[in-house]
Amino acid sequence: MGRDLQSGERLRPVDLARGHGLSTQAVRNYEEAGILPAADRTPHGYRTYTPLHARALRTFLALVPGHGHRTATSIMRAVNEGAADEAFRLIDESHAQLLEDRRTLRAVEGALKDLGPTTASEPTTAPHPAAPSGPGVPSGPGGTTFIGPLAGRLGIRPATLRKWERAGLVRPRRDARTGYRVYDEADVRDARLAHQLRRGGYLLEQIAPLIDQVRAAGGLEPLEAALHDWHGRLAARGRALLSGAAELEAYLRDRG
């Protein structure tokens, strides 16, 4: 089968390009990148391809949606260099990343569920020792709170909230008169979400982009649509990985 594909019909770069809406330069670039096997040349130096090259191009384009351009390129290069084990390792990494993304999504959904409807305007327990208190200290009007009460509500130390602030997880403003940190309802929401994810074992650098998604969505309720979309994108990636694997298996078989 491999010999027939490699020694049968001769194709020009434009023949490969037209079938996939590509330019002939893109086809040449793919060959130079190792995505396609090296092409034969005519006596005048023109490239000639075979159905095996067409299969390689189809395989690469099927791998891209699931693995991304860079990894798909590395997979094809490994296969064309006879290093199938390296290609399989790269495929395993993509599947592992998809699984990790699914776990992250579940963690976010679990954290959001655990948050409930609580807001910063809820009554708090006794102030944390580090909370501002005493005459002349603002009491947090308009649904705001301070670092001590918030830390006490979450069962953490104020130093932890300051650490989260440095990592960008919470963004309290400073009271112009006292300099105290003031947390509004959005800050409390972010702190509670960060707390739930930390309890789930996630690192600060993993939590930060999730908090950014909540902010970009405009809160928790709009985030539900984003989570639904996230589910859809993960499902699409999973299916794309299957489609890419089917094309790669056919390409490996055609290569013999």
Buried (B, 14 or more C-beta within 10 A) or exposed (E): EEEEBBEEEEBBBEBBBEEEEBEBEBBBEBBEEBBBBEBBEEEEEEBBBBBBBBBBBBBBBBBBBBBBEEBBBBBBBBBBEEEBEBBBEBBEEBBEBBEEBBEBBEBBBBBBEEBEEEBBBEEBEEBBEBBBBEEEBEEBEEEBBBBBBBBBBBEBBBEBBBBBBEBBBBBBEEBEEEEBBBBBBBBBBBBBBBBBBBEBEBEBEBBBEBBEEBBEBEEBEEBEEBBEEBEEEBEEBBEBBEEBBEBBEBBBEBBE
